């Protein structure tokens, strides 16, 4: 495996809302096994950039490529796990935990496919990895913030994604649970073949793991990067081993993940 290939490539990217320039001439790449932390004030364009990367917004200029393919032609969305901001979720939505996790399989290619036994096994593995299998039949709105966070992470992990995108995943979560969550995703980055792109408001956490100084800035956006390209870390091919091994790690972390 080439642990130095580009997962996300951004070339000459610009975007504006009603003539208000948000991102201008951004050039940036994320390599396999990178952990990228994105920091910026309100209105800096953090969520806008993520939405362009996952194809929900079209750039005014420039191009985003995923795994070497322009977003406009990219079809392998199952390779990407996306956890949007918590406030994008309606807690009154009448779905169970199992249904929410299974919805991670409904890629743009598989929206109306029947759920197979293999799909159910994937959902069980993902819920088991996040220690939420006992909540499978509960309504999502009945859960605590920390439990909901685990559900959405299980939903994002169900397809064994190569790229995991997290948009302020700890907003509205208590400090102890935040610490457990960061510990969990650091473990995932260090031991599993996942590339991370995370927007966070927690400067202390970003700097403690990714370094004191940003590797790149663009306007009000600051990009912090930690590489994980050691050869021994390049052996794992996906999360199939990891969804089960991950549970062992999560069990050790469970007192602080909440």
BAFI-3210 file (N, C-alpha, C; in Angstrom, 3 decimals, decimal comma, padded with zeros to 6 digits):
// residues 258
n [1|2|3|4|5|6|7|8|9|10|11|12|13|14|15|16|17|18|19|20|21|22|23|24|25|26|27|28|29|30|31|32|33|34|35|36|37|38|39|40|41|42|43|44|45|46|47|48|49|50|51|52|53|54|55|56|57|58|59|60|61|62|63|64|65|66|67|68|69|70|71|72|73|74|75|76|77|78|79|80|81|82|83|84|85|86|87|88|89|90|91|92|93|94|95|96|97|98|99|100|101|102|103|104|105|106|107|108|109|110|111|112|113|114|115|116|117|118|119|120|121|122|123|124|125|126|127|128|129|130|131|132|133|134|135|136|137|138|139|140|141|142|143|144|145|146|147|148|149|150|151|152|153|154|155|156|157|158|159|160|161|162|163|164|165|166|167|168|169|170|171|172|173|174|175|176|177|178|179|180|181|182|183|184|185|186|187|188|189|190|191|192|193|194|195|196|197|198|199|200|201|202|203|204|205|206|207|208|209|210|211|212|213|214|215|216|217|218|219|220|221|222|223|224|225|226|227|228|229|230|231|232|233|234|235|236|237|238|239|240|241|242|243|244|245|246|247|248|249|250|251|252|253|254|255|256|257|258]
n.u [000,827|000,489|001,292|001,395|-000,234|-002,512|-005,487|-007,448|-007,537|-007,140|-007,540|-006,866|-009,205|-012,205|-014,873|-017,971|-020,572|-023,286|-021,692|-019,942|-016,798|-015,664|-013,850|-010,738|-008,714|-007,603|-005,240|-004,545|-003,677|-004,569|-003,041|-002,901|-003,629|-003,181|-003,979|-005,984|-006,617|-008,951|-009,248|-010,990|-012,552|-016,067|-017,804|-015,556|-015,424|-015,265|-017,204|-018,327|-016,180|-015,951|-018,410|-018,094|-016,086|-017,418|-019,200|-021,603|-021,792|-021,032|-017,970|-017,109|-014,924|-012,165|-011,222|-012,114|-010,728|-011,245|-009,560|-008,121|-010,049|-012,186|-014,629|-017,087|-017,309|-016,973|-017,931|-017,772|-018,922|-019,190|-016,698|-016,220|-016,758|-018,994|-019,605|-021,800|-022,374|-023,737|-026,025|-027,302|-028,987|-032,233|-033,575|-036,051|-036,564|-038,051|-036,461|-034,751|-031,713|-030,416|-031,535|-030,573|-027,802|-027,698|-028,466|-026,155|-025,271|-026,713|-025,747|-025,270|-025,552|-026,995|-029,471|-032,112|-031,905|-032,451|-032,077|-029,569|-028,500|-025,793|-025,535|-026,853|-025,078|-022,827|-023,839|-024,267|-021,613|-020,520|-022,033|-021,316|-018,580|-018,656|-019,795|-022,610|-024,532|-026,468|-028,262|-029,634|-032,392|-033,504|-034,981|-033,398|-033,604|-033,889|-031,489|-028,434|-026,185|-023,547|-024,014|-025,502|-023,505|-021,793|-023,471|-023,682|-021,055|-020,725|-022,478|-021,048|-018,835|-019,653|-019,239|-016,558|-014,795|-012,317|-011,740|-012,554|-014,701|-015,255|-017,378|-017,114|-017,501|-017,881|-019,464|-021,654|-021,351|-020,427|-017,407|-015,895|-016,805|-016,043|-013,229|-012,905|-013,833|-011,937|-009,686|-010,428|-010,624|-008,010|-006,726|-007,862|-006,752|-004,046|-003,824|-005,355|-006,335|-007,246|-007,984|-008,208|-010,266|-011,011|-013,110|-012,803|-013,459|-011,865|-009,027|-006,974|-007,042|-006,529|-003,945|-002,519|-002,373|-001,821|000,123|001,690|001,719|-000,018|000,111|-000,600|-002,280|-005,289|-006,838|-009,026|-008,858|-007,190|-004,917|-004,010|-001,773|-001,143|000,943|000,688|002,440|004,087|005,720|004,929|002,413|001,064|000,054|-002,519|-005,616|-008,305|-011,267|-012,374|-011,087|-010,767|-013,182|-013,915|-011,610|-011,427|-013,416|-012,317|-010,452|-012,195|-013,612|-011,703|-011,568|-014,058|-014,932|-014,469|-015,513|-018,296]
n.v [-001,192|002,219|004,613|007,283|008,435|010,826|011,594|013,575|016,240|019,615|022,230|025,508|026,576|028,373|030,138|031,823|033,510|035,195|037,288|037,600|036,805|033,704|031,542|031,611|030,887|028,403|025,914|022,638|019,497|016,256|013,512|009,895|008,433|010,796|013,079|015,719|018,763|021,316|024,667|027,664|030,894|031,776|031,812|031,549|029,611|026,880|024,706|025,083|024,370|021,623|020,743|021,188|019,352|016,913|017,047|018,451|021,118|023,297|024,489|027,960|028,475|026,441|023,077|020,033|016,926|013,472|010,699|010,830|011,356|013,713|015,435|015,803|013,593|011,516|008,454|006,599|006,761|005,319|005,032|007,115|008,441|010,573|012,871|015,166|018,474|018,448|019,946|019,663|017,607|016,366|015,797|014,699|013,005|010,049|007,465|004,398|003,495|001,391|001,727|004,254|003,760|001,803|003,415|004,525|002,880|003,540|004,653|006,993|005,354|003,228|003,715|002,754|000,062|-003,292|-004,288|-006,428|-009,595|-009,371|-006,598|-006,160|-007,488|-005,854|-003,527|-004,455|-005,014|-002,425|-001,090|-002,626|-002,071|000,569|000,277|000,370|-001,488|-002,372|-000,356|-000,520|-000,743|001,543|004,822|007,414|009,986|009,620|009,333|010,252|013,067|012,131|009,447|009,679|010,738|008,555|006,892|008,245|008,151|005,396|005,031|006,420|004,784|002,346|001,437|000,852|003,193|004,939|007,550|009,760|012,256|014,821|017,152|019,465|017,543|017,400|019,410|020,688|018,561|017,127|017,920|015,715|013,620|014,614|014,431|011,666|011,011|012,234|010,802|008,322|008,690|009,375|006,978|005,442|006,696|006,165|003,410|002,297|002,083|004,820|008,001|011,246|014,138|016,839|019,329|021,551|023,320|023,261|024,313|023,553|020,739|020,178|021,281|019,774|017,271|017,599|019,500|022,709|024,770|025,818|024,043|025,216|028,153|029,818|032,631|032,975|030,386|027,679|025,059|022,187|019,460|016,015|013,370|009,866|007,749|005,612|002,597|000,226|000,878|000,812|-001,547|-002,506|-002,967|-002,297|-001,553|-003,920|-005,892|-004,053|-003,035|-004,924|-005,319|-002,741|-002,524|-003,695|-001,783|000,342|-000,602|-000,395|002,307|003,067|004,186|006,910|007,696|007,839]
n.w [000,000|-000,803|001,312|000,967|-000,838|-002,310|-000,689|-000,491|-002,708|-003,269|-005,454|-006,295|-005,102|-004,654|-003,030|-002,587|-000,802|-001,905|-003,078|-000,985|-000,179|000,889|000,823|-000,797|-003,506|-002,518|-002,015|-001,303|000,154|001,355|002,646|002,622|005,755|007,120|009,778|009,877|011,336|011,398|011,956|012,710|012,870|013,406|010,357|008,847|006,943|007,377|007,595|005,099|003,429|004,051|003,081|000,365|-000,147|000,229|-001,806|-001,539|-001,931|-004,634|-005,907|-006,536|-008,078|-009,155|-008,012|-006,367|-005,581|-004,906|-003,815|-006,182|-008,068|-009,625|-007,661|-008,902|-010,516|-008,834|-007,366|-005,348|-002,666|-000,378|000,649|002,252|005,413|007,056|009,523|010,299|011,744|015,035|015,392|013,037|013,191|013,840|016,894|017,343|015,337|014,240|014,620|015,253|017,013|015,646|013,079|012,371|012,305|010,277|008,173|007,307|005,336|003,158|000,573|-002,155|-004,250|-003,368|-002,355|-002,301|-001,937|-000,757|002,657|003,558|005,051|005,423|005,565|007,990|009,684|009,447|010,637|013,248|013,976|013,857|015,822|018,005|018,146|018,989|021,424|021,732|021,280|023,054|022,966|020,648|019,934|020,888|020,569|018,802|019,810|022,502|023,671|025,430|024,865|024,501|023,899|021,515|019,928|019,665|018,185|015,714|014,940|014,653|012,508|010,557|010,369|009,375|006,776|006,663|006,184|004,227|004,563|007,101|007,994|010,198|011,591|013,876|016,119|018,878|019,899|022,305|023,989|027,128|028,990|029,964|028,345|025,874|026,113|026,234|023,698|021,977|022,727|021,785|018,950|018,399|018,964|016,905|014,684|015,056|014,938|012,918|009,457|008,579|007,305|008,610|008,745|010,556|011,827|014,467|017,509|019,591|020,537|022,267|022,301|019,585|019,247|021,112|019,996|017,267|017,019|017,728|015,831|012,882|009,778|007,459|006,274|005,235|004,508|007,136|007,859|009,417|009,097|010,688|010,887|011,336|010,549|009,869|008,851|009,207|008,297|009,579|010,284|007,965|007,225|007,858|006,205|006,229|008,199|009,001|010,525|012,445|013,479|015,260|016,813|017,649|019,533|021,801|022,492|022,944|025,119|027,091|027,192|027,967|030,505|030,168|027,748|027,663]
ca.u [000,000|001,190|000,755|001,635|-001,102|-003,455|-006,881|-008,186|-006,703|-007,884|-006,762|-007,361|-010,612|-012,812|-016,322|-018,549|-022,014|-023,805|-020,544|-019,063|-015,778|-015,445|-012,593|-010,152|-007,455|-007,084|-004,571|-004,284|-003,877|-004,571|-002,493|-003,394|-003,263|-003,080|-005,050|-006,015|-007,514|-009,290|-009,660|-011,310|-013,647|-017,356|-017,806|-014,264|-015,608|-014,920|-018,262|-018,431|-015,142|-016,319|-019,545|-017,559|-015,331|-018,340|-020,036|-022,891|-021,704|-020,168|-017,072|-017,216|-013,769|-011,276|-011,680|-011,797|-010,647|-011,238|-008,886|-007,682|-011,191|-012,925|-015,864|-018,238|-017,379|-016,723|-019,126|-017,535|-019,161|-019,063|-015,328|-016,143|-017,675|-019,190|-020,400|-022,044|-022,579|-024,837|-027,251|-027,948|-029,838|-033,478|-033,679|-037,392|-036,663|-038,501|-035,657|-033,994|-030,268|-030,060|-031,928|-029,635|-026,514|-027,893|-028,595|-024,817|-025,076|-027,531|-024,965|-026,038|-025,781|-027,703|-030,475|-033,353|-031,624|-032,910|-031,061|-029,206|-027,927|-024,456|-025,729|-027,169|-023,856|-022,006|-024,420|-023,987|-020,186|-020,290|-022,613|-020,488|-017,320|-018,914|-020,438|-023,999|-025,444|-027,580|-029,185|-030,047|-033,831|-033,957|-035,094|-032,190|-033,877|-033,893|-030,112|-027,631|-025,338|-022,422|-024,515|-025,809|-022,218|-021,338|-024,343|-023,329|-019,745|-020,970|-023,073|-019,984|-017,827|-020,234|-018,700|-015,098|-014,349|-010,900|-011,691|-013,588|-014,828|-015,999|-017,630|-017,344|-018,214|-018,082|-020,259|-022,791|-021,044|-019,694|-015,948|-015,386|-017,115|-015,158|-011,898|-012,988|-013,992|-010,650|-008,811|-010,887|-010,260|-006,552|-006,421|-008,240|-005,777|-002,735|-003,819|-006,215|-006,063|-008,258|-007,542|-009,162|-010,388|-011,920|-013,295|-012,963|-013,264|-011,030|-007,638|-006,072|-006,981|-005,871|-002,511|-001,891|-002,147|-001,384|001,229|001,365|001,584|-000,671|000,983|-001,023|-003,425|-005,939|-007,792|-009,190|-008,754|-005,878|-004,832|-003,021|-001,652|-000,269|001,075|000,836|002,863|005,078|005,469|004,192|001,018|000,491|-000,303|-003,960|-006,255|-009,622|-011,737|-013,059|-010,481|-010,741|-014,450|-013,944|-010,502|-011,715|-014,239|-011,444|-009,903|-013,271|-013,929|-010,732|-011,827|-015,474|-015,245|-014,376|-016,152|-019,637]
ca.v [000,000|003,501|005,427|008,697|008,893|011,875|011,205|014,779|017,242|020,858|023,090|026,853|026,553|029,610|030,072|033,056|033,599|036,542|038,176|037,608|035,778|032,882|030,829|032,139|030,310|027,413|024,718|021,831|018,061|015,380|012,220|008,740|008,331|012,103|013,611|017,158|019,552|022,584|025,660|028,967|031,589|031,670|032,463|031,373|028,714|025,501|023,789|025,269|023,555|020,215|020,457|021,081|018,101|015,775|017,227|019,071|022,477|023,388|025,644|029,014|028,214|025,400|021,696|019,093|015,530|012,458|009,494|011,067|011,532|014,939|015,188|015,745|012,249|010,516|007,650|005,622|007,511|004,428|005,138|008,317|008,589|012,015|013,177|016,605|019,105|017,867|020,729|019,300|016,445|016,604|014,738|014,114|012,093|008,777|006,338|003,710|003,508|000,459|002,317|005,344|003,157|001,186|004,448|004,777|002,038|004,032|005,581|007,525|004,261|002,118|004,369|001,996|-001,366|-004,021|-004,538|-007,844|-010,119|-008,787|-005,238|-006,238|-007,853|-004,646|-002,634|-005,025|-004,805|-001,000|-000,777|-003,309|-001,329|001,796|-000,103|000,849|-002,543|-002,462|000,753|-000,667|-000,572|002,824|005,964|008,231|011,165|009,264|009,130|011,393|013,615|011,238|008,248|010,065|010,905|007,213|006,373|008,861|007,639|004,036|005,215|006,826|003,727|001,065|001,011|000,813|004,280|005,307|008,954|010,098|013,710|015,146|018,590|019,831|016,395|017,427|020,564|020,331|017,359|017,518|017,889|014,365|012,838|015,129|013,868|010,272|010,952|012,536|009,657|007,251|008,896|009,297|005,549|004,995|007,228|005,561|001,960|001,823|002,745|005,845|009,386|012,085|015,587|017,235|020,713|021,605|024,620|022,974|024,573|022,806|019,361|020,179|021,518|018,712|016,098|017,932|020,461|024,078|025,706|025,261|023,784|026,083|029,020|030,417|033,539|032,691|028,948|027,170|023,611|021,478|018,123|014,985|012,237|008,538|007,035|004,580|001,389|-000,787|001,310|000,754|-002,928|-002,720|-002,593|-001,704|-001,612|-005,167|-006,353|-003,025|-002,832|-005,846|-004,966|-001,416|-002,685|-003,944|-000,480|001,156|-001,103|000,189|003,755|003,322|005,083|008,337|008,051|008,276]
ca.w [000,000|-000,829|002,404|000,693|-001,922|-001,944|-000,463|-000,888|-003,384|-003,484|-006,348|-006,662|-004,699|-004,167|-002,813|-002,044|-000,570|-002,235|-003,298|000,190|-000,375|002,076|000,569|-002,023|-004,008|-001,578|-002,530|-000,124|-000,063|002,523|002,250|003,364|007,165|007,768|010,628|009,632|012,174|010,747|012,947|012,138|013,548|012,735|009,053|008,177|005,803|007,748|007,151|003,648|002,804|004,186|002,193|-000,999|-000,245|000,100|-002,977|-001,234|-002,475|-005,806|-005,814|-007,545|-008,937|-008,662|-008,050|-005,301|-006,017|-003,868|-004,282|-007,550|-008,969|-009,337|-006,902|-009,824|-011,108|-007,786|-007,096|-004,283|-001,436|000,768|001,159|003,077|006,535|007,286|010,699|010,261|013,039|015,806|015,237|011,775|013,471|014,552|017,903|017,331|014,200|014,832|014,152|016,291|016,863|014,569|011,792|012,074|011,924|008,961|007,133|006,779|004,146|002,049|-000,230|-003,278|-005,206|-002,748|-001,534|-002,161|-001,928|000,414|003,668|003,534|006,293|005,528|006,056|009,416|010,388|009,501|011,639|014,567|014,240|014,118|017,133|019,002|018,268|019,736|022,701|021,773|020,822|023,999|022,680|019,249|019,723|021,444|019,678|018,871|020,632|023,920|024,119|025,856|023,805|024,269|023,226|020,126|019,252|019,309|017,126|014,432|014,555|014,142|011,179|009,636|010,266|008,975|005,476|006,728|005,309|004,162|004,980|008,075|008,092|011,417|011,668|015,269|016,662|020,329|020,317|023,140|024,767|028,328|028,864|030,174|027,147|024,817|026,285|025,835|022,249|021,357|022,982|020,902|017,545|018,307|018,860|015,566|013,743|015,268|014,781|011,835|008,181|008,337|007,189|009,339|008,577|011,624|012,247|015,915|018,166|020,752|020,174|023,143|021,828|018,279|019,415|021,896|019,153|015,914|017,043|018,138|014,721|011,685|008,623|006,356|006,541|004,078|005,130|008,566|008,068|009,812|008,917|011,494|010,287|011,893|009,646|010,471|007,647|009,513|007,501|010,327|010,351|006,627|006,922|007,951|004,944|006,434|009,568|009,298|011,765|013,458|014,166|016,398|017,700|018,192|020,724|022,945|022,876|023,480|026,456|028,025|027,266|028,242|031,621|029,833|026,482|028,081]
c.u [000,872|000,578|000,962|000,762|-002,062|-004,860|-007,805|-007,197|-007,583|-007,009|-007,511|-008,830|-011,052|-014,311|-016,778|-020,045|-022,443|-022,686|-019,605|-018,072|-015,543|-014,112|-012,040|-008,818|-006,815|-006,478|-004,119|-004,458|-003,794|-004,114|-003,046|-002,772|-002,982|-004,234|-004,974|-007,051|-007,707|-009,897|-009,982|-012,478|-014,956|-017,319|-016,516|-014,364|-015,327|-015,962|-018,464|-017,417|-015,498|-017,439|-019,112|-016,808|-016,260|-019,384|-021,392|-022,944|-020,750|-019,280|-017,403|-016,094|-012,958|-011,941|-011,247|-011,766|-010,589|-010,627|-008,508|-008,792|-011,900|-014,261|-017,061|-018,402|-017,224|-018,014|-018,969|-017,711|-019,084|-017,658|-015,160|-017,195|-017,762|-020,098|-020,614|-022,223|-023,821|-026,132|-027,941|-028,934|-031,073|-033,681|-035,054|-037,592|-036,958|-037,741|-034,960|-032,497|-029,853|-030,387|-030,981|-028,300|-026,621|-027,976|-027,238|-024,498|-025,815|-026,762|-025,819|-026,300|-026,745|-028,916|-031,694|-033,129|-032,194|-031,746|-030,811|-028,715|-026,528|-024,533|-025,996|-025,926|-022,928|-022,517|-024,137|-022,529|-019,906|-020,836|-021,782|-019,184|-017,494|-019,637|-021,851|-024,982|-026,643|-028,621|-029,878|-031,520|-034,366|-034,093|-033,892|-032,382|-033,889|-032,492|-029,473|-026,788|-024,171|-022,831|-024,856|-024,531|-021,672|-022,169|-023,928|-021,935|-019,883|-021,568|-021,995|-018,980|-018,341|-019,672|-017,185|-014,476|-012,852|-010,688|-012,855|-013,568|-015,758|-016,144|-018,058|-018,084|-018,507|-018,857|-021,447|-022,584|-020,204|-018,193|-015,398|-015,620|-016,271|-013,776|-011,867|-013,077|-012,657|-009,667|-009,149|-010,432|-008,746|-006,109|-006,721|-007,237|-004,451|-002,701|-004,634|-006,021|-007,182|-007,558|-008,616|-009,092|-011,428|-011,917|-013,517|-012,776|-012,301|-009,548|-006,666|-005,918|-006,219|-004,359|-001,817|-001,579|-001,488|-000,259|000,763|001,054|000,866|000,335|000,638|-002,186|-003,987|-007,043|-007,833|-009,101|-007,322|-005,915|-003,676|-002,973|-000,710|-000,260|001,151|001,221|003,927|004,707|004,662|002,723|000,324|-000,025|-001,808|-004,639|-007,626|-010,025|-012,406|-012,436|-010,745|-012,057|-014,566|-012,807|-010,755|-012,519|-013,373|-010,838|-010,980|-013,658|-012,973|-010,992|-013,189|-015,745|-015,206|-015,059|-017,596|-020,714]
c.v [001,256|004,404|006,919|009,209|009,974|011,300|012,355|015,739|018,443|021,785|024,387|027,029|027,911|029,406|031,379|032,873|035,034|037,583|038,275|036,460|035,038|032,147|031,324|031,451|029,339|026,229|023,904|020,363|017,326|014,008|011,103|008,685|009,679|012,287|015,124|017,792|020,913|023,531|026,968|029,585|031,363|032,445|032,299|030,433|027,249|024,505|023,892|024,399|022,071|019,856|020,415|019,770|016,915|016,001|017,856|020,528|022,455|024,623|026,701|028,842|027,088|024,034|020,950|017,694|014,621|011,184|009,623|011,321|012,846|014,621|015,035|014,365|011,135|009,780|006,728|006,265|006,644|004,475|006,321|008,256|010,068|012,188|014,687|017,169|018,538|018,637|020,485|018,155|016,864|015,491|014,082|013,151|010,684|007,569|005,703|003,836|002,599|001,061|003,450|004,775|002,529|002,224|004,852|003,938|002,586|005,091|006,061|006,447|003,215|002,606|003,492|000,486|-002,009|-004,234|-006,042|-008,295|-009,557|-007,352|-005,240|-006,594|-006,642|-003,685|-003,139|-004,819|-003,350|-000,603|-001,416|-002,545|-000,079|001,552|000,443|-000,231|-002,687|-001,368|000,591|-000,366|000,752|003,881|006,881|009,441|010,895|009,215|010,414|011,894|012,709|009,969|008,542|010,192|009,547|006,624|006,939|008,438|006,212|004,096|005,558|005,706|002,461|000,543|000,883|001,940|004,479|006,739|009,221|011,609|014,034|016,657|018,952|018,733|016,468|018,647|020,077|019,086|017,773|017,234|016,479|013,496|013,297|014,495|012,409|010,115|011,209|011,389|008,516|007,481|008,962|007,838|005,045|005,467|006,489|004,089|001,434|002,685|003,728|007,194|010,270|013,537|016,047|018,744|020,704|023,029|024,484|023,112|023,742|021,366|019,277|020,314|020,382|017,504|016,446|018,969|021,883|025,002|025,057|025,068|024,713|026,947|029,512|031,320|033,281|031,208|028,561|025,641|023,057|020,035|017,242|013,819|010,942|007,585|005,973|003,292|000,359|-000,411|001,180|-000,637|-003,131|-002,207|-001,966|-001,882|-002,939|-005,811|-005,313|-002,832|-003,776|-005,544|-003,631|-001,531|-002,924|-002,633|000,375|000,702|-000,528|001,673|004,070|004,202|006,551|008,699|008,454|008,061]
c.w [000,000|000,225|002,158|-000,450|-001,411|-001,807|-000,886|-001,530|-003,714|-004,307|-006,638|-006,293|-004,164|-004,010|-002,187|-001,844|-000,871|-002,295|-002,097|000,057|000,933|001,972|-000,756|-002,310|-003,011|-002,335|-001,327|-000,480|001,270|002,053|003,128|004,755|007,817|008,752|010,482|010,550|011,543|011,783|012,221|012,879|012,791|011,423|008,280|006,985|006,093|007,213|005,647|002,923|002,891|003,220|000,728|-001,186|-000,444|-001,001|-002,731|-001,670|-003,660|-005,697|-006,868|-008,565|-008,318|-008,620|-006,801|-005,910|-004,802|-004,433|-005,764|-008,544|-008,625|-008,640|-007,824|-010,451|-010,077|-007,448|-005,882|-002,903|-000,194|001,367|002,114|004,172|006,885|008,492|010,714|011,666|013,718|015,595|013,894|011,976|014,261|015,577|017,962|016,173|014,716|014,293|015,341|016,012|015,708|013,197|011,394|011,612|010,537|007,851|006,581|005,560|002,931|001,286|-001,396|-004,319|-004,674|-001,956|-001,289|-002,187|-000,659|001,378|003,725|004,917|006,516|006,035|007,560|010,225|010,522|010,576|013,044|014,933|014,611|015,483|018,246|019,231|019,109|021,058|022,829|021,345|021,753|023,762|021,333|019,004|020,258|020,362|019,890|019,787|022,120|024,510|024,627|024,688|023,472|023,554|021,770|019,310|018,796|018,168|015,776|013,973|014,016|012,738|010,155|009,401|009,595|007,649|005,481|005,891|005,340|004,653|005,919|008,281|009,257|011,527|013,085|016,021|018,150|020,809|021,140|023,976|025,979|028,173|029,003|028,946|025,967|024,910|025,872|024,331|021,549|021,552|022,024|019,464|017,361|018,193|017,450|014,528|013,842|014,872|013,610|010,593|007,824|008,253|007,811|008,867|009,587|011,830|013,754|016,407|019,341|020,391|021,003|022,660|020,511|018,450|020,154|021,018|017,818|015,869|017,295|016,965|013,541|010,563|007,460|006,834|005,209|004,615|006,624|008,885|008,433|009,770|009,756|010,997|011,110|010,918|010,453|009,352|007,934|008,791|008,274|010,461|009,010|006,265|006,913|006,688|005,131|007,882|009,900|010,518|012,833|014,157|015,356|017,367|018,383|019,475|021,961|023,446|023,524|024,883|027,489|028,215|027,833|029,447|031,249|028,526|026,707|027,084]
res [x|x|x|x|x|x|x|x|x|x|x|x|x|x|x|x|x|x|x|x|x|x|x|x|x|x|x|x|x|x|x|x|x|x|x|x|x|x|x|x|x|x|x|x|x|x|x|x|x|x|x|x|x|x|x|x|x|x|x|x|x|x|x|x|x|x|x|x|x|x|x|x|x|x|x|x|x|x|x|x|x|x|x|x|x|x|x|x|x|x|x|x|x|x|x|x|x|x|x|x|x|x|x|x|x|x|x|x|x|x|x|x|x|x|x|x|x|x|x|x|x|x|x|x|x|x|x|x|x|x|x|x|x|x|x|x|x|x|x|x|x|x|x|x|x|x|x|x|x|x|x|x|x|x|x|x|x|x|x|x|x|x|x|x|x|x|x|x|x|x|x|x|x|x|x|x|x|x|x|x|x|x|x|x|x|x|x|x|x|x|x|x|x|x|x|x|x|x|x|x|x|x|x|x|x|x|x|x|x|x|x|x|x|x|x|x|x|x|x|x|x|x|x|x|x|x|x|x|x|x|x|x|x|x|x|x|x|x|x|x|x|x|x|x|x|x|x|x|x|x|x|x|x|x|x|x|x|x]
***
